Each structure stands twice: as structure tokens, then as C-alpha cells.
Amino acid sequence: MPNTRSLVPNDPVSASRRALLGGVAALALLPRGARAQGTKAPPAPAAVPGAPAAAGSARALTAAPGTLRLKPEPAAPTPVWSFDGRATPPVVRIRLGEMARLKVENRTDKPLSLHWHGVRNQNPMDGVGGVTQAPIAPGADFTYAFVPPDAGTFLIRPLVVGGSSEPSGRGLAGALVVEEATPPAVDQDLTLLMQDWRLDDATTLLPFGQPVFAGSSGRLGSLVTLNGVPVPAPITARPGSRLRLRLGNVCNARATRIRFDGVKVYVLAVDGQPTDTFEPLRATLPFPPGTRYDLMLDMPTEAGAKGAITALIGNGIALATLAATDEAAAPPRPPIAKIGDNPLLPAEVKLQNAVRRDITITGGARVDKDKPAAEPVYTGDPSRVWSVNGAPGTAGMAPLFSVKRGHVVVLAIRNETAFPQSLHLHGHVFRLLHPLDDGWEPYWLDTFQLLEGRTARIAFKADNPGRWLISATVLERFDTGLWTLFEVT
């Protein structure tokens, strides 16, 4: 039977916020082995505003009300929003160099726009309603057409200034998979999207817009699904077969760690960008909203062998079970190896003449340090809960800073709130720097989590013209001011 147990007791609104994740930025996946190299960087890609669309009609992606069975009968189905009337979030697959062309039809009663989370996109196609485009009004449509410069696994998330949490919390999410020109040989290539749903005692979604959620840990759900199915979702495979798992977190707010039980997994890519293949430390990975991992594993060769992918929520909740069938084992394959490098990304980020800016995040609910188990309290303006450098993000705001195209930018981001902050850099990817500017973590990122009271520094080459956001991936926080923007000219 699907696991429908409540997650509410683990809601940091009613429990210690320190139960979430550990570490300065919660993304120290490897020992600090990477250092700046002396090789010359290849040229970065140029965005092409207004690039012509490919011939042929766009694929329709219709957002509309529907229902989803989140609890077994006799419980009623839950009213949700979905794409194309399907319970499973859509996975749009294209090959590297092909155009993604989708006509988004909004049949909901709220404005909508779709952010292509992680794509180093053309600015007009980034999908931030109120910044890069006008939101798609109810009954209207908008066609997104762009050629992703990178292969990888990316997310489709609603992102409208002041109105992102509800379409996401009602179920609108998906993935964009850009296949490599020569993908690694696998027996199954599976995209797995984790969502959670905040339900009442029956099967109805609880109301949206509560300031206490926006001011604390966001809208944490009470039931988890994987690809629209209550967990654990079953995955079966021939013994010895090789699986590629594209794991993405499209929850409104749920940050967790994931653990791999009974199988040995290797990380191929983080946030869509390839990395040197490695085994996760203690078989676990941090998993804040917006994060993606490309993983590869070989099933055990014994028939009937089992494994699991577990979210470390409470005592642990299995997201998926892995089971080897009774078939004969697959022939041995070569050892799992890296999928290559992205030649469009620089081999190094030269920090000597970088443009440096400080970013400070403030606001949110108050936490009584003498009563750590007490619920956070927020009494301020419910539409301006958070601030970045003293100002909440608002449509029409001026850029926090402007930089000439091609310059390296180093941002020192300070979290002066009482809660971990999951943050996303639009249009670019970055390196997470070591404290003394003597190197960086050996993977590219576009999303990371910064714990309360900490400072992290990130470096990136500003090679994509336009106005780009630095935004919370907890969507109630985004809706209430936790974002800012910068300009690349």
C-alpha cells in the first residue's frame, strides 16, 4: 500500500529548524580537492535573444484543474492542477542542439509562467512572470522557444512574482531533459521528481497564503509523491542492469537529505552539469528544492535483490524501492565512468579582478532562542516578509548591480535569518568557493542551501546578457520578497 503517513510532525514550524541539514552551504559533496587551475578557459556560450523558432508547431502544455489520487480508496481524489490532464509531471526530452518549443496554455484561474530551472537560457525565455515576461493570464497562452546550450537535467517550475507557491503547491511541475550528443549506454533512463502536498485530514489541499509558512520554513507538505505516485514508487530492473536516475526536487519548500540503501550509486552530474564521477559521502546527498542529480547504478546481480532511495524525513521515508527481477543477469558492463565535460564552461574562474558584491538576506519569523521548540512568530507585512540588502524583491525594481558581459562576479551571501535559505542563480552556473579564495568545490551549481547565520561565496562568469534573478527556491519566500536581480550588459 502506498505510504500516506503524515509528515506534519516533522514540519519545522512545529519542530527544531536545526533538524533540516548540516554544513555551511549543505552542498559539501566531496572533500575539498579542487583548486584553481592554470589552463586557459574556452569561450563561454553567447545567448541569442530572439533566436528564430524551429520549423513545425509547438508542443502544447496545458495547465488546468484536475484530480489526483493521493490516498487509497475510499478516500476521494484530491483536486489539483496538472499539465495535459496527467497525474505524472511532464518530462520534456530533446537532444543537445535541438529547440525546446512549448505552447503553454493557462486554463487555471491564476496568472502563470514557467521557469526553466537551471537552463542558461535567453533572458526573455527564463520564465519569471513580472520580470522577464508578462504572466500568462487565465485563458491565454505563451510559447517558449529556446535552444538549451547544455545537456543535462533541468526543472519546470511556476515562477510569478507574488504568485508562485499556489500553482506549484497545486501540482504544476515537470522536467526538461537535454540528452547528450552521445549518451552513456544504460538499460533504463528514469526521471524521478519529488513533490509534497499539504492536505487536511481528508484529501483537500489546505489554503495557500499563510504568513507563518512564508515567514518560516515554507509550505511543507504532509504527503510525498514521486512522479505523482504516493511513495514508495516501485522500480524493477533486470539483475545487473545499469540505470540512470535523474532525481529532482520540485517541492514548494521541502529540503531533506536522500540516502541510497542496498545499492551503490555514482553521481554523474549536479544541477545538470557533469562532474567527475564520485560516490556520495555516507551514501547520502543534500536535496533542497530545485536541486537535481544525475546518478548511475548497477543493479545487484542476484535475482530478487532489493534497494531503496530514502528521504531522511523523520525516521526516513522510502521514495522508491529498487528490486531485481527473476530474469538472468545482464552481461557485465565496463565500470561506470564520467559522462564528459561541458566544453562551454570555463576550466577556471579567475578571481583576481572579479566584481565583488555583498548580499545580505534578512527578515522572516522570529524564533525564541530560549524556547527552541516553540513555533516561530511573524507579525509584519505578509507581502514583504523577506529582504535582500534591505529591500524585498518587487516587479519593476532596479538591479542590485550591473556588470559588463564576460566579467567574473564573486558574491558573498550572508544569511541573517533564523532559517536555512535555498537559493538559485538564474541564467548562469557558479562555483562554491572555499573560505580563503584558494579554490572551489569541484562541481558547478545553480542552486544551493545556506544555513542560518552563515556566509557563502559563489563565483561565476557573467556571460549571459539580461536581467537575472537570485531567488529563493522555497516559493512562499519568493512570493514574499526573497529575491533580487542583477544585470549583465
Salt bridges, closest charged atoms under 4 A:
ASP11 OD2 - ARG198 NH1 3.02
GLU73 OE2 - ARG69 NH2 3.96
GLU105 OE1 - ARG107 NH2 3.99
ASP126 OD1 - HIS115 ND1 3.41
ASP126 OD2 - HIS426 ND1 2.81
ASP150 OD2 - ARG120 NE 2.70
GLU166 OE1 - LYS110 NZ 2.81
GLU166 OE2 - ARG170 NE 2.81
GLU179 OE2 - ARG93 NH2 3.01
GLU179 OE1 - ARG95 NE 3.59
GLU180 OE2 - ARG244 NH2 2.85
ASP187 OD1 - ARG333 NH2 3.11
ASP189 OD2 - ARG93 NH2 3.17
ASP189 OD1 - ARG246 NE 2.88
ASP196 OD2 - ARG254 NE 3.32
ASP261 OD1 - ARG259 NE 2.72
ASP271 OD1 - ARG292 NH1 3.52
ASP276 OD1 - LYS338 NZ 2.78
ASP294 OD2 - ARG244 NH2 2.76
ASP294 OD2 - ARG246 NH1 3.21
ASP298 OD1 - ARG242 NE 2.70
ASP341 OD1 - LYS338 NZ 2.86
ASP437 OD2 - ARG356 NH2 2.88
ASP437 OD1 - ARG457 NH1 2.43
ASP438 OD1 - HIS434 ND1 3.76
GLU441 OE2 - ARG32 NE 3.41
GLU441 OE2 - HIS434 NE2 3.49
ASP446 OD1 - HIS117 NE2 3.67
ASP446 OD2 - ARG292 NH2 2.87
ASP446 OD1 - HIS424 ND1 3.43
GLU452 OE2 - ARG17 NE 3.49
ASP463 OD2 - ARG120 NH1 3.82
ASP463 OD1 - HIS428 NE2 3.95
GLU487 OE2 - ARG467 NE 3.53
